[in-house]
Amino acid sequence: MKILYCFTTLTCLLAIECHLSSIEEKPWSIQKITQWYQSEPWSIGCNFIPSTAINQMEMWQPESFDRQTIDNELGLAESIGFNSVRVFLHYLPWENDSTNFKKRINEFLTIASNHHISTIFVLFDDCWNGDPQPGKQPEPRAGVHNSGWVQCPGQTGVTDQNLWVTLEKYVKDIISTFRNDRRIIVWDLYNEPGNSDHGLETLPLLKNVFIWARAARPSQPLTAGIWNTQMDFEELNTFQINSSDVISYHCYGNLDDMKAMVDSLRKHGRPLICTEYMARPQSTFTEQLPFLKKERIGAFNWGLVSGKTQTIYPWDSWEKPYLEEPKIWFHDIFRKDGSPYDENEVRLIRELTGKM
């Protein structure tokens, strides 16, 4: 009887474990995510990093966490009607001191909320420099777009399964701590997976990140944005679409490109958020923003205040640095003194957000 009892108990426990695992990996139903999206205001905002930070590390490390600049610049965002920002985190400041890192996250959320701005947090990123290091960050390379941005976890960390133990703790700790925080509207788990020549090698980590995130039971929806529609990214894109609660995507093309991407993604029946757009001159507020509002697609352009990321310069500056400020800015809306790069753009944004 004892052996039978143990076997029966073990069977039940395994069944419960399998059931919980299946729940963790299951996205919200289309009905649930649609109801959630309809209950939220139209999200309009930007990808935000203070002008005094060159990358995610400098934004979040204790010695360079710039409360005053964050407050001032989110005030500029509020002044044009932005109601949300997308912000990148990094596991290294968490690994160094998780308690105080989370306190800084809470402080950021308080500042943003005081400006009536919600937040989308990004946990991982495959873009740009592949060797992130804690401590003092490098100075910007003159005339070069985003010269100090770093990947998370990094070029080798993506496939280093020994590191995944730490990454799992990072995901679960951050999300479980803020799982019911209404100041956070979405968790964007992985920015541009497969970029920087990672390709499909990112997929195993990406799959685990979704499992870890769902295990933390967030009340907010999860996403990981589509950014490359080439055939060699089909497997990644399929997983991202099928695993996301709300579908997010990037589009730096013209209005026709934007419409084509929306038509392609709408067939999945889920709400859409464009988490990156606006790269002058091919992708502009004038063309894109009225369309995104009309279609009630969340709209997050890249950049707010020109600063150490130097995203006023285009991507080709990586090959040939600019010797002077470009006549046409690539990203960003305001200069460091708070004056707009383009008064007409700011006027349009205010008209669309009702801030006139």
Phi, psi and omega per residue, in radians:
M1 nan -0.706 -3.127
K2 -1.101 -0.744 3.124
I3 -1.111 -0.767 3.121
L4 -1.084 -0.736 -3.139
Y5 -1.082 -0.779 -3.134
C6 -1.112 -0.731 3.139
F7 -1.110 -0.760 3.133
T8 -1.110 -0.765 3.133
T9 -1.086 -0.778 3.129
L10 -1.067 -0.721 3.120
T11 -1.065 -0.752 3.131
C12 -1.128 -0.745 3.141
L13 -1.111 -0.713 3.106
L14 -1.127 -0.673 3.123
A15 -1.126 -0.741 3.116
I16 -1.119 -0.752 -3.139
E17 -1.070 -0.756 3.123
C18 -1.128 -0.699 3.136
H19 -1.106 -0.785 3.125
L20 -1.106 -0.683 3.133
S21 -1.086 -0.703 -3.130
S22 -1.181 -0.594 3.095
I23 -1.164 -0.765 -3.093
E24 -1.042 -0.586 -3.038
E25 -1.605 -0.004 -3.024
K26 -1.690 2.189 3.086
P27 -1.259 2.887 3.075
W28 -1.034 2.626 3.056
S29 -1.160 2.770 3.112
I30 -1.069 -0.655 3.127
Q31 -1.106 -0.783 -3.109
K32 -1.143 -0.794 -3.097
I33 -1.240 -0.546 3.096
T34 -1.168 -0.764 3.096
Q35 -1.082 -0.734 3.111
W36 -1.070 -0.830 -3.073
Y37 -1.105 -0.703 -3.139
Q38 -1.187 -0.417 -3.134
S39 -1.454 -0.213 -3.116
E40 -1.679 2.647 3.008
P41 -1.193 2.791 3.024
W42 -1.043 2.165 -3.106
S43 -1.496 2.164 3.038
I44 -2.367 2.302 -3.102
G45 -3.086 -2.629 -3.046
C46 -2.546 2.881 2.889
N47 -1.366 2.082 -2.957
F48 -1.968 2.307 2.870
I49 -2.531 2.373 -3.110
P50 -1.059 2.618 -3.069
S51 -1.119 -0.273 -3.132
T52 -1.562 0.029 -3.125
A53 -2.012 2.360 3.129
I54 -1.488 -0.397 -3.102
N55 -2.798 -3.087 -3.117
Q56 -1.078 -0.639 -3.135
M57 -1.070 -0.846 -3.103
E58 -1.186 -0.529 3.094
M59 -1.137 -0.691 -2.926
W60 -1.837 -0.267 3.126
Q61 -1.184 2.534 -2.985
P62 -1.041 -0.638 -3.070
E63 -1.316 -0.246 -3.104
S64 -2.196 0.133 3.080
F65 -1.209 1.919 -2.918
D66 -1.785 1.470 -3.076
R67 -1.012 -0.782 -3.046
Q68 -1.135 -0.753 3.124
T69 -1.170 -0.700 3.085
I70 -1.019 -0.813 -3.141
D71 -1.084 -0.834 -3.115
N72 -1.093 -0.758 -3.034
E73 -1.364 -0.562 3.005
L74 -1.194 -0.460 2.998
G75 -1.104 -0.663 3.055
L76 -1.122 -0.737 3.103
A77 -1.048 -0.787 3.111
E78 -1.072 -0.637 -3.058
S79 -1.135 -0.396 3.106
I80 -1.830 0.135 3.036
G81 1.654 0.106 3.075
F82 -1.136 2.382 -3.125
N83 -2.100 0.125 -3.139
S84 -2.764 2.698 3.049
V85 -2.388 2.647 3.049
R86 -1.891 2.211 -2.957
V87 -2.328 2.358 -3.109
F88 -1.595 2.319 2.998
L89 -1.760 3.122 3.055
H90 -2.651 2.520 -3.055
Y91 -1.284 -0.399 -3.049
L92 -1.161 -0.779 3.045
P93 -1.082 -0.576 3.068
W94 -1.159 -0.763 -3.123
E95 -1.106 -0.617 -3.126
N96 -1.191 -0.714 -3.103
D97 -2.870 1.525 -3.013
S98 -1.125 -0.650 -3.085
T99 -1.097 -0.878 -3.099
N100 -1.328 -0.484 3.018
F101 -1.058 -0.782 3.126
K102 -1.172 -0.552 3.062
K103 -1.135 -0.670 3.104
R104 -1.196 -0.649 3.052
I105 -1.052 -0.803 3.125
N106 -1.082 -0.683 3.118
E107 -1.128 -0.735 3.082
F108 -1.052 -0.803 -3.128
L109 -1.070 -0.639 3.100
T110 -1.141 -0.792 3.112
I111 -1.057 -0.825 -3.132
A112 -1.080 -0.779 -3.137
S113 -1.086 -0.618 3.089
N114 -1.092 -0.398 3.068
H115 -1.745 0.252 3.115
H116 1.069 0.695 -3.100
I117 -2.135 2.232 3.052
S118 -1.600 3.048 -3.021
T119 -2.345 2.442 2.864
I120 -1.884 2.109 3.103
F121 -1.704 2.419 3.073
V122 -1.864 2.236 -3.049
L123 -1.654 -0.574 -3.106
F124 -2.352 2.839 -3.051
D125 -2.797 2.281 3.124
D126 -1.735 0.252 -3.004
C127 -1.690 2.459 2.949
W128 1.224 -2.332 -2.924
N129 -1.140 2.246 -2.987
G130 -1.626 0.070 -3.097
D131 -2.198 1.246 -3.128
P132 -1.168 2.404 3.137
Q133 -2.307 2.416 3.061
P134 -1.255 2.928 3.130
G135 1.698 -2.880 -3.100
K136 -1.051 2.291 -3.116
Q137 -1.607 2.740 -3.099
P138 -1.187 2.756 3.015
E139 -1.325 2.682 3.139
P140 -1.064 2.538 2.977
R141 -1.374 2.206 -3.035
A142 -0.980 2.246 3.036
G143 1.278 0.282 -3.065
V144 -2.060 2.268 3.113
H145 -1.066 2.187 2.969
N146 0.811 0.841 -2.975
S147 -1.220 -0.281 -3.103
G148 -2.023 0.130 -3.127
W149 -1.135 2.544 -3.073
V150 -2.198 2.627 3.050
Q151 -1.296 2.811 3.002
C152 -2.464 1.990 0.236
P153 -1.529 -0.220 -3.119
G154 2.275 2.963 -3.020
Q155 -1.044 -0.730 3.133
T156 -1.598 -0.429 -3.101
G157 -1.125 -0.467 -3.117
V158 -1.014 -0.628 -3.089
T159 -1.916 0.058 -3.131
D160 -1.489 1.651 -3.045
Q161 -1.204 -0.328 3.023
N162 -1.151 -0.587 3.112
L163 -1.295 -0.416 -3.067
W164 -1.062 -0.466 3.084
V165 -1.048 -0.761 3.090
T166 -1.184 -0.746 -3.096
L167 -1.125 -0.642 3.100
E168 -1.106 -0.759 3.114
K169 -1.105 -0.713 3.103
Y170 -1.018 -0.888 -3.121
V171 -1.068 -0.892 -3.055
K172 -1.161 -0.643 -3.127
D173 -1.201 -0.841 -3.114
I174 -1.103 -0.863 -3.062
I175 -1.215 -0.734 -3.129
S176 -1.146 -0.574 3.125
T177 -1.139 -0.656 -3.056
F178 -2.002 0.406 -2.998
R179 -1.123 -0.421 3.140
N180 -2.037 0.311 -3.096
D181 -1.463 1.977 -3.053
R182 -1.264 -0.165 3.074
R183 -1.297 -0.283 3.057
I184 -1.778 2.188 -3.095
I185 -1.746 -0.486 -3.113
V186 -2.629 2.548 2.926
W187 -1.765 2.015 3.063
D188 -1.672 1.783 -2.880
L189 -1.268 -0.556 -3.028
Y190 -2.658 2.045 3.104
N191 -1.438 2.197 3.049
E192 0.780 1.013 3.083
P193 -1.042 2.359 -3.130
G194 1.681 -0.136 3.123
N195 -1.242 3.057 3.139
S196 0.962 0.688 3.087
D197 1.169 0.275 3.068
H198 -1.252 -0.722 -3.124
G199 0.983 -2.443 -3.047
L200 -1.240 -0.193 3.134
E201 -1.131 -0.309 3.107
T202 -1.358 -0.363 -2.996
L203 -0.994 -0.815 3.134
P204 -1.018 -0.743 3.101
L205 -1.143 -0.760 3.134
L206 -1.008 -0.752 3.118
K207 -1.064 -0.746 3.136
N208 -1.177 -0.647 3.135
V209 -1.058 -0.720 3.089
F210 -1.116 -0.724 3.126
I211 -1.109 -0.793 -3.139
W212 -1.099 -0.728 -3.108
A213 -1.136 -0.769 -3.138
R214 -1.187 -0.529 3.104
A215 -1.134 -0.418 3.114
A216 -1.405 -0.073 3.056
R217 0.962 0.953 3.120
P218 -1.233 2.553 3.023
S219 -1.420 -0.263 3.123
Q220 -1.580 2.645 3.105
P221 -1.253 2.788 3.123
L222 -1.922 2.660 3.066
T223 -2.708 2.880 2.928
A224 -2.651 2.059 -2.860
G225 -1.348 2.494 3.008
I226 -1.300 2.294 -3.115
W227 -2.383 -0.321 -3.120
N228 -2.304 2.019 -3.054
T229 -1.716 0.218 3.104
Q230 -1.204 2.734 -3.060
M231 -1.039 -0.596 -3.104
D232 -1.253 -0.088 3.052
F233 -1.863 0.171 -3.054
E234 -1.055 -0.726 -3.105
E235 -1.168 -0.746 3.073
L236 -1.084 -0.828 -3.114
N237 -1.070 -0.721 -3.141
T238 -1.087 -0.767 3.118
F239 -1.120 -0.768 -3.120
Q240 -1.059 -0.776 -3.132
I241 -1.146 -0.790 -3.075
N242 -1.267 -0.340 -3.085
S243 -1.743 -0.307 -3.061
S244 -1.452 2.502 3.029
D245 -1.311 -0.931 3.031
V246 -1.947 2.379 -3.097
I247 -1.488 2.208 3.067
S248 -2.030 2.781 -3.085
Y249 -2.771 2.861 3.065
H250 -2.033 2.454 3.080
C251 -2.601 1.935 3.110
Y252 -1.867 0.253 3.095
G253 -1.535 -2.959 -3.141
N254 -1.412 -3.052 -3.055
L255 -1.100 -0.653 3.100
D256 -1.090 -0.709 3.088
D257 -1.096 -0.738 3.129
M258 -1.078 -0.812 -3.133
K259 -1.101 -0.689 3.137
A260 -1.132 -0.702 3.134
M261 -1.179 -0.710 3.108
V262 -1.096 -0.789 3.122
D263 -1.035 -0.687 -3.126
S264 -1.190 -0.707 -3.062
L265 -1.455 -0.454 -3.112
R266 -1.110 -0.443 -3.087
K267 -1.122 -0.265 3.139
H268 -1.455 -0.133 2.996
G269 1.405 0.133 -3.114
R270 -1.864 2.685 3.056
P271 -1.055 2.735 -3.077
L272 -2.105 2.500 3.000
I273 -2.290 2.159 3.048
C274 -1.546 1.801 -3.011
T275 -1.562 -0.082 2.982
E276 -2.660 2.252 2.993
Y277 -2.834 3.123 3.074
M278 1.406 1.591 3.065
A279 -2.417 1.597 -3.068
R280 -1.051 2.544 0.041
P281 -1.610 -0.090 -3.022
Q282 -1.385 -0.444 -3.129
S283 -2.244 1.991 -2.999
T284 -2.243 2.755 3.022
F285 -1.043 -0.725 -3.057
T286 -1.019 -0.736 -3.141
E287 -1.404 -0.831 -2.902
Q288 -1.457 -0.722 -2.933
L289 -1.159 -0.738 3.079
P290 -1.048 -0.658 3.110
F291 -1.131 -0.809 -3.114
L292 -1.104 -0.662 3.102
K293 -1.189 -0.785 -3.141
K294 -1.011 -0.678 -3.123
E295 -1.526 -0.025 -3.094
R296 0.912 0.877 3.053
I297 -1.815 2.206 3.106
G298 -0.936 2.418 -2.988
A299 -2.248 2.007 -3.137
F300 -2.229 1.770 3.087
N301 -1.316 2.871 3.089
W302 -1.537 2.132 2.961
G303 1.680 2.603 3.087
L304 -2.243 -1.168 -3.118
V305 -1.974 2.259 3.114
S306 -1.056 2.245 -3.094
G307 -2.782 -2.476 -2.984
K308 -1.223 -0.317 3.063
T309 -1.280 -0.379 3.082
Q310 0.968 0.728 -3.129
T311 -1.492 0.217 2.926
I312 -1.282 -0.345 3.098
Y313 -1.539 2.536 -3.134
P314 -1.343 3.014 -3.120
W315 -1.051 -0.547 -3.085
D316 -1.186 -0.140 3.081
S317 -1.173 -0.294 3.062
W318 -1.141 -0.548 3.123
E319 -1.522 -0.648 -3.106
K320 -2.475 1.727 -3.118
P321 -1.008 2.539 3.126
Y322 -1.412 2.513 -3.129
L323 -1.619 -0.246 3.115
E324 -2.654 2.944 3.140
E325 -1.043 2.291 3.131
P326 -1.178 2.552 3.117
K327 -1.080 -0.707 3.066
I328 -1.864 2.000 3.078
W329 -1.142 2.524 3.092
F330 -1.386 -0.987 3.076
H331 -2.153 -3.049 3.043
D332 1.362 2.747 -3.015
I333 -2.109 -0.677 -3.045
F334 -2.070 2.645 2.933
R335 -1.415 2.961 -3.095
K336 -1.036 -0.520 -3.129
D337 -1.439 0.055 3.108
G338 1.576 -0.034 3.110
S339 -1.427 2.521 -3.117
P340 -1.235 2.540 2.968
Y341 -1.116 -0.699 -3.091
D342 -2.428 1.913 -3.130
E343 -1.026 -0.637 -3.116
N344 -1.155 -0.681 3.087
E345 -1.084 -0.834 -3.125
V346 -1.084 -0.688 3.097
R347 -1.077 -0.756 3.115
L348 -1.086 -0.813 -3.138
I349 -1.034 -0.767 -3.139
R350 -1.144 -0.640 3.082
E351 -1.088 -0.770 -3.085
L352 -1.272 -0.430 3.131
T353 -1.732 -0.031 -3.140
G354 1.312 0.428 -3.118
K355 -1.722 0.194 3.137
M356 -1.215 nan nan
